[in-house]
Amino acid sequence: MATFGVAGALVAVSAPWSQDPPDAQATSTVPVASPPTIDAAALVASVPHRSVAKIDPVRLADGVVPPTNRWYSGLVFGEQPQPVFAEPLSFGLTGSGFTIGLPTPTVTAQTIAGPHVPGVTVDVGAASARISAADPVSVTVELLDGSGAVLGRVVVAEGSPFVSFTAARDVSVRTDGALSATPDGPATAAGERWAFVGPSFDAGSTALAKDETATWYALPDAPAPAAAATLAAAATHPVTGVDVAYGVDDDEASTTLTYRTADDGESAHVLMPHHTVATACDLGTYPSVYGDLRLCAGSTLASTVPVQRPTGAFDVDALTDEQRATLVKSLKEDIAATPAFPSDTYFGGKSLLRAATLIGLAGQLDVDASALTKTTLATLREWGQPDGCEERDARCVVYDEKARSIIGLTASFGSDELNDHHFHYGYLLAAAGMMAADDPTLAADVKDVMDLLGEDIAAAAPSDEFPELRSFDPYAGHSWASGTSPFADGNNQESSSEAVNAWNGLGLWAAASGQEALETQATWLLSTEAATARDYWTDPELPDGFAHEVVALNWGGKRDWATWFSPEPSAMLGIQLLPLSPAQLTAGVGVTPDKIRASVKEAAPDGYDVMFGGDLLGYLALAGPDDASAAWTALESLPATAIDDGTSRSALLAFVASASAASAGSSG
């Protein structure tokens, strides 16, 4: 053995469990970063344009970039709009207006579900709807009459307890729900769960003149004495959009969301469990599938997470002579056994990252990898050829003007439906970043295409070519994987680790290509996604009745112990670990050793000859030195079928060695 040192939405209800609020901390001093400046139009002009994306934005105003991979994408695409989940509210379009709900979770052994149940129904006499403005956190929906003229605009934002409708002309609005005018006068109405502020409320009818606004909002559980007055005042300042800012310093990565209002008045906002803020946020709580969410006064949500830097190298310096010999032998075998690179965007990217990792280890351990290096560089240059799709139908990219997206040929797993772009392109970016780190010629050769892949998934600013932060949700702190979100449970993400890999890959590419501002942005994305991967997938706070250690699939309105591709227990945890790159060495930060061991035991109760068995052993190594020793020994003889095709036995052994070195360093 190797040794290493709401069912009734108008009734006050509570979630079945509560999240412990994060401790208040001093106001963050992390400076706001300047976003990278990338000429998206010039980059797009460098690649072929083709109509290959399989999406159809049915409800979208002219000139608006299709907002794929959003929490609200279900409003835009598909024959019928889907409910969406804004935390704490849910929202749905109807034939004549919209409904608002406050999801109340129910728990089974496999699922935590909080579907959209209308608590308030609003009828404005609309005949259709379309999205007229979109940012990563909020959406504006125009409601239209039978002739297509605009009746008014609805704004819904994540983290906001308010939904507002502003009339574009004189409109009669009907509110159905347990609301009645309050003694304060005809401009407000309230029930046990819902409240309203507007110019009038006569038995549910409200007359709005042009530019007048009505706002509906949910009342919190256990409200503070000031909550009712604070919310009523904030409701008179309708939210019009949300600005996103970020920053990185030596210790923290910060996210600042500013809820813009029509008159610059103060709003209110709600925290998810990963938000760590300076303010008390003690106005009350709302139920959700993520636990009780705290309500705060004010228009600014500023939160921090521990910083995590992009990295592509394992620490193998502390290996004993015996361990080094084992790793060198494995490395030579893995290099020799490298299969031909696939040509689709997912498996092609995975294979290149596997190869780049082997090449990096070969450099550290003085092993010849010249043949693999030659093949890998040639394949990266194929992918990085801007006009490659003029010559071939694979290992190349095109720009789809209707989708406003880069589509890789050949597509896989619905990437031509805008699914999983950050997963796919993250592998390509990571491989390019690692191979170009000391090769400026390669960086120059592939720069346009790699920059395009980065813009497609993470453009720091909106443009005519790409949406801002297509894949990443700065309120939820993680990415969404479905392009069009054709689901009643909202959007979803399964592989939190491949999302972490995406931002690590973007950071490696930024460093290799000398783009400091892009590296800062990637560090923010990586740090935030890594923190929420632990908070919501691998080490979540879970309610009584949920019978598992991890959540494998998070939705807007549901959380599942399930995957899209396998019912096997090993898949539930394994899909949160691959490709187990150096960036995943932080996956155990803050997770107790017992929790890691319990999660691995649940995933592999009868041994590691299972899907993702190698990744499970790598994760086990994060529990401590004895676990790392056991993982190393098991990996030496693990069947090749238990090692995912995006990694190798050598990389897994190097991961275990790095985990052991980190453990020794933290205890030294």
C-alpha positions in Angstrom: 0.0 0.0 0.0 1.3 3.4 -0.9 1.5 5.8 2.1 1.1 9.6 2.1 1.8 11.8 4.7 -47.2 26.2 -1.7 -50.1 23.8 -2.1 -52.4 26.6 -0.9 -50.5 29.6 -2.2 -52.6 32.1 -0.3 -51.9 30.5 3.1 -48.8 31.2 5.1 -46.5 28.2 5.0 -42.9 27.3 5.8 -40.3 25.2 4.1 -39.7 21.8 5.7 -36.2 22.8 6.8 -34.2 26.0 7.2 -30.8 27.0 6.1 -28.5 28.4 8.8 -27.8 32.0 7.7 -24.2 32.7 6.9 -22.5 34.9 9.5 -22.5 38.5 8.8 -19.1 39.8 7.8 -17.4 43.1 7.1 -18.3 44.8 3.9 -16.2 43.4 1.1 -13.3 45.5 0.0 -12.8 43.5 -3.2 -12.4 46.0 -6.0 -14.8 45.9 -9.0 -13.0 44.5 -12.0 -13.0 45.9 -15.5 -14.5 43.4 -17.9 -12.5 42.2 -20.8 -12.9 44.1 -24.1 -13.3 41.7 -27.0 -14.3 42.6 -30.5 -17.1 40.1 -30.9 -18.2 41.4 -34.3 -14.7 40.9 -35.7 -14.4 37.4 -34.2 -17.7 36.4 -35.6 -16.7 37.7 -39.0 -13.8 35.3 -39.0 -15.8 32.1 -39.1 -18.4 30.8 -41.5 -22.0 31.7 -40.9 -24.6 28.8 -41.1 -28.1 28.1 -39.9 -27.5 24.9 -38.0 -29.0 25.6 -34.6 -32.2 23.8 -33.7 -33.9 26.5 -31.8 -36.8 28.7 -32.6 -37.3 31.8 -30.3 -41.1 32.0 -30.6 -41.8 34.8 -28.1 -39.0 37.3 -28.7 -39.0 40.9 -29.9 -37.0 41.9 -32.9 -33.4 42.9 -32.1 -33.2 40.9 -28.8 -30.4 38.3 -28.7 -32.1 34.9 -27.9 -31.6 34.4 -24.2 -30.7 30.7 -24.1 -29.5 28.9 -21.0 -31.4 31.3 -18.7 -33.7 30.6 -15.8 -36.4 32.2 -17.9 -35.6 30.5 -21.3 -38.8 28.5 -21.1 -40.8 31.8 -21.6 -39.1 32.3 -25.0 -38.9 29.0 -26.7 -41.4 26.2 -27.5 -45.0 26.1 -28.7 -46.2 26.9 -25.2 -44.4 28.9 -22.6 -43.2 27.1 -19.5 -43.3 28.2 -15.9 -40.1 29.8 -14.6 -38.5 30.1 -11.2 -37.1 33.4 -10.0 -36.5 32.6 -6.3 -38.5 33.2 -4.3 -41.3 33.5 -6.9 -42.5 31.4 -9.8 -44.0 32.9 -12.8 -46.1 31.7 -15.8 -47.6 33.3 -18.8 -51.3 32.8 -19.6 -53.4 33.5 -22.7 -54.4 36.9 -21.3 -51.8 37.8 -18.7 -49.7 35.9 -16.1 -49.7 34.0 -12.9 -47.4 34.3 -9.9 -46.6 31.6 -7.3 -44.5 31.0 -4.2 -43.3 27.4 -4.5 -43.7 25.3 -1.4 -41.4 22.3 -1.4 -42.5 18.7 -0.8 -39.9 16.1 -0.1 -39.5 12.5 -1.1 -36.5 10.1 -0.8 -35.4 11.1 -4.3 -36.7 14.6 -4.9 -37.3 18.0 -3.4 -40.0 19.6 -5.6 -41.6 23.1 -5.5 -43.7 23.4 -8.7 -45.4 26.5 -10.0 -48.8 26.8 -8.3 -50.5 30.1 -9.1 -51.2 32.2 -6.1 -52.2 35.3 -8.0 -53.6 35.5 -11.5 -53.4 38.7 -13.4 -55.5 39.4 -16.5 -54.7 42.4 -18.7 -56.7 41.3 -21.8 -53.6 40.2 -23.7 -53.6 38.0 -26.7 -49.9 37.1 -26.8 -46.5 37.9 -25.2 -42.9 38.4 -26.2 -39.6 39.0 -24.4 -38.4 42.6 -25.1 -35.4 42.9 -22.8 -33.2 40.3 -21.1 -30.2 40.3 -18.8 -28.6 37.4 -16.8 -30.9 38.1 -13.8 -34.1 39.7 -15.0 -36.5 39.5 -17.9 -39.0 42.0 -19.4 -42.1 40.6 -21.1 -44.3 42.7 -23.3 -48.0 41.7 -23.3 -49.7 42.4 -26.6 -53.3 42.9 -27.7 -54.9 41.0 -30.7 -53.3 43.5 -33.2 -49.8 43.0 -31.8 -49.8 46.4 -30.0 -48.1 46.6 -26.6 -50.4 46.8 -23.6 -47.6 46.9 -21.1 -44.5 45.4 -19.7 -43.9 42.8 -17.0 -40.6 42.6 -15.2 -39.5 39.5 -13.2 -36.1 39.2 -11.6 -34.3 36.5 -9.6 -34.0 37.4 -6.0 -36.9 40.0 -6.2 -40.1 39.4 -4.3 -41.9 41.7 -6.8 -43.6 41.3 -10.2 -44.6 44.6 -11.8 -46.7 45.5 -14.8 -46.3 49.0 -16.3 -49.0 50.1 -18.8 -48.0 51.2 -22.3 -51.5 52.7 -22.7 -54.7 52.8 -20.6 -55.3 49.2 -19.5 -57.8 47.5 -17.2 -56.1 44.9 -15.0 -57.9 42.1 -13.1 -56.2 40.5 -10.1 -57.6 37.2 -8.9 -56.4 35.9 -5.5 -57.2 36.3 -1.8 -56.5 40.0 -1.7 -58.6 42.9 -0.5 -58.1 46.6 -0.2 -56.4 47.6 3.0 -57.5 50.3 5.4 -54.6 52.4 4.2 -56.6 53.3 1.1 -57.4 52.0 -2.3 -53.8 51.9 -3.5 -52.9 48.8 -1.6 -54.3 45.3 -1.0 -53.2 42.3 0.9 -54.0 38.8 2.0 -52.2 36.3 4.2 -49.5 35.6 1.6 -49.8 38.2 -1.2 -49.9 42.0 -1.4 -50.5 44.6 -4.1 -49.5 48.2 -4.7 -51.0 50.3 -7.5 -53.1 53.3 -8.3 -56.4 51.6 -7.4 -57.8 48.2 -6.3 -61.6 47.9 -6.5 -62.7 44.4 -5.9 -59.7 43.2 -7.8 -59.9 45.6 -10.7 -57.2 48.2 -11.4 -57.3 51.0 -14.0 -53.8 51.8 -15.2 -53.1 54.9 -17.3 -50.1 55.0 -19.6 -46.9 54.6 -17.7 -48.6 53.7 -14.4 -47.4 50.6 -12.6 -49.0 47.9 -10.5 -46.9 45.6 -8.4 -47.7 42.2 -6.8 -45.4 40.6 -4.2 -45.3 37.8 -1.7 -45.3 38.4 2.0 -42.5 36.6 4.0 -42.8 34.0 6.7 -42.0 35.3 10.2 -41.9 38.9 9.1 -40.1 41.5 11.1 -42.2 44.4 12.3 -40.8 46.6 9.6 -41.3 44.1 6.8 -44.8 45.1 5.6 -44.0 48.8 5.4 -40.6 48.2 3.8 -42.0 46.0 1.1 -45.0 48.3 0.4 -42.6 51.2 0.0 -40.2 49.2 -2.2 -43.1 48.0 -4.4 -43.6 51.6 -5.5 -40.2 51.5 -7.1 -40.6 48.8 -9.9 -37.5 46.9 -10.9 -36.5 47.5 -14.5 -33.4 45.4 -14.8 -30.3 44.1 -12.9 -26.7 45.1 -13.3 -23.9 42.6 -12.6 -20.4 43.5 -11.4 -17.6 41.3 -10.1 -14.2 41.5 -8.5 -11.3 39.3 -7.4 -8.6 39.9 -4.8 -6.1 37.6 -3.0 -8.7 36.0 -0.9 -12.2 36.6 -2.3 -14.3 36.7 -5.4 -17.2 39.1 -5.2 -20.5 39.4 -7.0 -22.6 42.6 -6.9 -26.1 42.7 -8.2 -27.8 46.1 -8.4 -31.6 46.0 -8.9 -32.3 49.1 -11.1 -35.7 50.8 -10.4 -37.7 53.1 -12.5 -37.2 56.1 -10.2 -33.9 55.0 -8.5 -35.9 54.2 -5.3 -34.8 51.4 -2.9 -36.1 47.9 -3.6 -35.7 44.7 -1.7 -34.0 41.3 -2.4 -33.8 37.8 -1.3 -30.7 35.7 -0.5 -29.9 32.2 -1.6 -28.0 30.0 0.9 -24.6 30.6 -0.8 -24.9 34.4 -0.4 -22.6 35.7 2.3 -23.4 39.4 2.9 -22.7 42.1 5.4 -26.2 43.2 6.1 -28.6 41.6 8.6 -31.3 40.7 6.1 -33.8 40.1 8.8 -37.2 41.1 7.2 -38.4 37.5 7.1 -38.0 34.3 5.0 -39.6 32.6 2.0 -39.8 28.9 1.4 -37.9 27.3 -1.5 -36.5 24.0 -2.7 -33.1 25.4 -1.5 -34.3 26.1 2.0 -35.6 29.2 3.6 -34.5 32.3 1.8 -33.8 35.5 3.8 -35.4 38.9 2.8 -33.3 42.0 2.8 -34.0 45.7 2.3 -32.2 47.6 -0.4 -31.3 47.4 -4.1 -27.8 45.9 -3.8 -26.9 42.3 -3.2 -23.1 42.0 -2.7 -21.7 38.6 -1.8 -18.3 36.9 -1.7 -16.8 33.4 -2.0 -13.3 32.2 -1.4 -11.1 32.8 -4.4 -10.0 29.8 -6.5 -7.3 30.4 -9.2 -7.3 28.5 -12.5 -4.8 25.7 -12.6 -3.8 22.9 -14.9 -0.9 21.2 -13.1 -0.8 18.5 -10.5 1.6 18.5 -7.5 3.7 15.3 -7.9 6.9 16.6 -6.1 6.3 14.7 -2.9 6.1 11.2 -4.5 8.3 8.5 -3.1 10.6 6.7 -5.5 8.2 3.7 -5.5 5.1 6.0 -6.2 7.0 7.9 -8.9 7.9 4.6 -10.7 4.3 3.5 -10.5 3.1 6.8 -12.0 5.8 6.8 -14.7 4.8 3.3 -15.7 1.1 4.2 -15.8 1.9 7.4 -17.8 3.8 5.5 -20.5 0.9 3.0 -20.8 -1.7 5.8 -21.0 0.2 7.7 -23.6 0.6 4.6 -25.7 -3.0 3.6 -25.3 -4.4 7.0 -26.3 -7.1 6.4 -29.0 -7.8 8.5 -32.0 -9.5 11.8 -31.0 -13.2 12.0 -31.6 -14.5 14.8 -33.7 -17.7 16.0 -31.9 -17.6 19.0 -29.5 -18.0 17.0 -26.3 -16.0 13.8 -26.6 -13.5 15.6 -28.9 -12.9 18.2 -26.2 -12.6 15.6 -23.5 -10.0 13.6 -25.4 -7.9 16.7 -26.0 -7.9 17.6 -22.3 -7.0 14.0 -21.4 -4.1 14.2 -23.8 -3.0 17.7 -22.6 -3.0 16.4 -19.0 -0.8 13.4 -19.9 1.6 15.7 -21.8 1.8 18.0 -18.8 2.6 15.1 -16.5 5.1 13.8 -19.0 7.0 17.1 -18.8 7.0 16.9 -15.0 8.2 13.3 -14.9 10.6 13.4 -17.8 8.6 10.9 -19.9 8.7 11.1 -23.7 5.3 12.2 -25.1 6.5 13.7 -28.4 4.2 11.7 -30.6 1.1 12.5 -28.5 2.2 16.1 -28.4 2.4 16.3 -32.2 -1.0 14.8 -32.6 -2.6 17.0 -29.9 -1.2 20.2 -31.4 -2.3 19.3 -34.9 -5.8 18.5 -33.6 -6.0 21.7 -31.6 -5.0 23.7 -34.7 -7.8 21.9 -36.6 -10.3 23.1 -34.1 -8.7 26.5 -34.0 -8.8 27.1 -37.7 -11.4 29.9 -38.2 -12.5 28.8 -41.7 -12.2 25.1 -40.9 -15.8 24.4 -41.7 -15.2 25.6 -45.3 -13.0 22.5 -45.7 -14.7 19.8 -43.5 -17.8 19.1 -41.4 -16.2 18.2 -38.1 -13.6 19.7 -35.7 -14.6 23.2 -36.7 -17.1 25.9 -35.7 -19.7 28.2 -37.4 -21.7 31.1 -36.2 -25.5 30.9 -36.3 -27.0 34.4 -36.7 -30.5 33.4 -35.6 -29.3 31.7 -32.5 -26.4 34.2 -32.0 -24.2 31.4 -31.0 -21.1 29.5 -32.0 -22.0 25.9 -32.9 -19.3 23.2 -33.2 -19.5 20.7 -35.9 -20.2 17.9 -35.3 -22.7 18.6 -32.5 -23.4 16.3 -29.6 -25.8 16.0 -26.7 -28.0 18.7 -28.2 -25.3 21.3 -28.5 -27.0 22.5 -31.7 -30.0 23.2 -29.4 -27.6 25.3 -27.3 -27.4 22.6 -24.6 -24.2 22.2 -22.6 -22.0 24.7 -24.5 -20.0 25.5 -21.3 -19.3 21.8 -20.8 -18.1 21.2 -24.3 -16.2 24.4 -24.9 -14.6 24.2 -21.4 -12.7 21.1 -22.4 -11.4 22.7 -25.6 -10.4 25.9 -23.8 -8.7 23.9 -21.0 -6.7 21.8 -23.5 -5.7 24.9 -25.5 -4.7 26.8 -22.4 -2.5 24.0 -21.2 -0.8 23.3 -24.5 -0.4 27.0 -25.3 1.0 28.0 -21.9 4.6 27.8 -23.2 3.8 27.9 -26.9 2.9 31.5 -28.1 2.8 30.2 -31.7 -0.1 27.8 -30.8 -1.8 30.6 -28.8 -1.7 32.8 -31.9 -2.9 30.1 -34.2 -6.0 29.2 -32.3 -6.8 32.6 -30.6 -9.8 33.7 -32.7 -11.7 30.4 -32.3 -10.9 30.0 -28.6 -11.9 33.6 -27.9 -15.1 32.9 -29.7 -15.8 29.9 -27.6 -15.2 32.0 -24.5 -17.5 34.7 -25.8 -20.2 32.2 -26.6 -20.4 30.9 -23.0 -19.3 33.9 -20.9 -19.3 37.3 -22.8 -18.8 39.9 -20.1 -21.0 42.4 -21.8 -24.0 42.0 -24.1 -23.5 42.6 -27.8 -25.4 42.1 -31.1 -23.5 38.8 -31.5 -23.8 37.2 -28.0 -25.8 37.5 -24.8 -24.1 38.6 -21.6 -23.0 35.5 -19.6 -24.9 33.0 -21.6 -24.3 30.0 -19.4 -23.7 31.6 -16.0 -26.4 32.8 -13.6 -24.8 35.4 -11.3 -27.7 35.3 -8.9 -27.9 31.5 -8.5 -24.1 31.4 -8.6 -23.9 28.6 -11.1 -24.7 27.7 -14.7 -27.7 26.4 -16.5 -27.2 23.6 -19.1 -30.4 23.5 -21.2 -30.5 25.9 -24.1 -34.3 26.3 -24.4 -35.4 24.9 -21.1 -38.6 23.1 -22.4 -39.5 21.9 -18.9 -42.2 22.8 -16.3 -39.5 22.6 -13.6 -37.4 25.4 -15.1 -33.9 25.1 -16.3 -31.4 22.6 -14.9 -27.8 21.6 -14.5 -26.4 18.2 -13.8 -22.6 18.2 -14.0 -21.4 20.9 -11.6 -17.8 19.7 -12.1 -17.9 20.2 -15.8 -19.1 23.7 -15.2 -16.2 24.3 -12.9 -13.9 22.9 -15.6 -15.4 25.3 -18.1 -14.3 28.4 -16.1 -11.0 26.8 -15.2 -10.5 26.2 -18.9 -11.4 29.8 -19.7 -8.9 31.0 -17.1 -6.1 28.7 -18.5 -6.8 30.0 -22.0 -6.8 33.6 -20.8 -3.5 33.2 -19.0 -1.9 31.4 -22.0 -3.1 34.1 -24.4 -2.1 37.0 -22.2 -5.6 38.3 -21.5 -5.5 39.6 -17.9 -9.0 40.9 -17.7 -10.4 37.7 -19.1 -8.4 35.7 -16.5 -9.9 37.8 -13.8 -13.4 37.2 -15.1 -12.7 33.5 -15.3 -11.4 33.4 -11.8 -14.6 35.0 -10.6 -16.7 32.5 -12.5 -14.6 29.5 -11.3 -14.6 30.6 -7.7 -18.4 31.2 -7.6 -19.3 28.0 -9.5 -16.9 25.9 -7.3 -18.6 27.2 -4.1 -22.1 26.5 -5.3 -21.1 23.1 -6.6 -20.4 22.2 -3.0 -23.4 24.1 -1.6 -26.0 22.7 -3.9 -24.6 19.5 -5.3 -21.9 17.6 -3.3 -22.4 19.1 0.2 -25.9 20.5 0.4 -28.0 21.2 3.4 -30.9 18.9 2.9 -34.4 18.5 4.4 -35.6 15.5 6.4 -37.0 12.8 4.2 -34.4 13.2 1.4 -32.5 10.0 1.6 -29.2 10.7 -0.2 -25.9 12.4 0.4 -25.8 14.5 -2.8 -28.1 16.2 -5.2 -27.3 15.1 -8.8 -29.5 17.4 -10.7 -30.7 20.9 -9.7 -33.6 22.6 -11.4 -35.3 26.0 -10.9 -38.2 24.3 -9.2 -36.9 20.8 -8.3 -33.8 19.0 -7.0 -33.2 15.3 -7.9 -31.2 12.3 -7.0 -31.2 11.4 -10.7 -29.2 11.9 -13.9 -30.1 12.2 -17.6 -28.1 9.2 -18.5 -28.0 6.6 -15.8 -29.8 5.4 -12.6 -26.6 4.0 -11.1 -25.6 5.4 -7.7 -22.1 6.0 -9.0 -23.4 8.3 -11.7 -25.0 10.6 -9.1 -21.7 11.6 -7.5 -19.4 10.8 -10.5 -21.0 13.4 -12.7 -20.1 16.0 -10.0 -16.4 15.0 -10.2 -15.3 14.5 -13.8 -12.9 15.3 -15.3 -11.2 15.5 -11.8 -8.7 18.0 -13.0 -6.4 20.0 -10.6 -9.3 22.5 -10.3 -11.3 19.8 -8.5 -8.8 19.5 -5.7 -10.9 22.1 -3.9 -14.0 20.0 -4.2 -13.5 18.8 -0.6 -12.8 22.3 0.9 -15.2 22.7 3.8 -16.6 19.2 3.3 -16.1 17.0 6.3 -14.1 13.8 5.8 -17.1 11.8 7.0 -19.3 13.4 4.4 -16.9 12.6 1.6 -16.6 9.0 2.8 -20.4 8.7 3.1 -21.0 10.1 -0.4 -18.4 7.7 -1.9 -19.8 4.8 0.0 -23.3 5.6 -1.3 -22.0 5.9 -4.8 -19.9 2.6 -4.7 -21.3 0.4 -2.0 -19.9 -2.8 -3.6 -16.5 -1.5 -4.8 -15.1 0.8 -7.5 -15.5 -1.3 -10.6 -18.4 0.9 -11.6 -19.1 3.9 -13.8 -16.8 6.8 -12.7 -15.1 4.5 -10.2 -11.8 6.2 -10.8 -13.3 9.6 -10.1 -14.9 8.3 -6.9 -11.5 7.1 -5.7 -10.0 10.5 -6.5 -12.7 12.2 -4.4 -12.2 9.8 -1.6 -8.5 10.9 -1.4 -9.7 14.3 -0.3 -10.9 12.9 3.0 -7.5 12.4 4.4 -4.1 10.7 4.2 -5.3 7.2 4.9 -8.1 7.6 2.4 -5.5 8.8 -0.2 -3.4 5.7 0.5 -6.3 3.4 0.0 -7.4 5.3 -3.2 -3.9 5.0 -4.7 -3.7 1.3 -4.1 -7.2 0.7 -5.5 -6.4 2.8 -8.6 -3.3 0.7 -9.4 -5.5 -2.3 -10.2 -8.8 -0.6 -11.1 -10.3 -2.0 -14.3 -9.9 0.4 -17.2 -13.7 0.3 -17.8 -14.1 2.2 -14.4 -12.0 5.1 -15.7 -13.9 7.8 -17.6 -12.7 8.6 -21.1 -12.0 12.2 -20.2 -9.2 11.2 -17.8 -6.7 8.5 -17.3 -5.2 6.2 -14.6 -2.2 8.5 -14.6 -4.2 11.6 -14.1 -6.2 10.0 -11.3 -3.0 8.9 -9.5 -1.6 12.4 -9.9 -4.8 13.8 -8.4 -4.5 11.5 -5.4 -0.8 12.5 -5.0 -1.8 16.2 -5.1 -4.6 15.6 -2.6 -2.2 14.0 -0.3 0.3 16.8 -0.7 -2.3 19.4 0.0 -3.4 17.6 3.1 0.2 17.4 4.3 0.6 21.1 3.6 -2.5 22.1 5.5 -1.5 20.0 8.5 2.1 21.0 8.5 
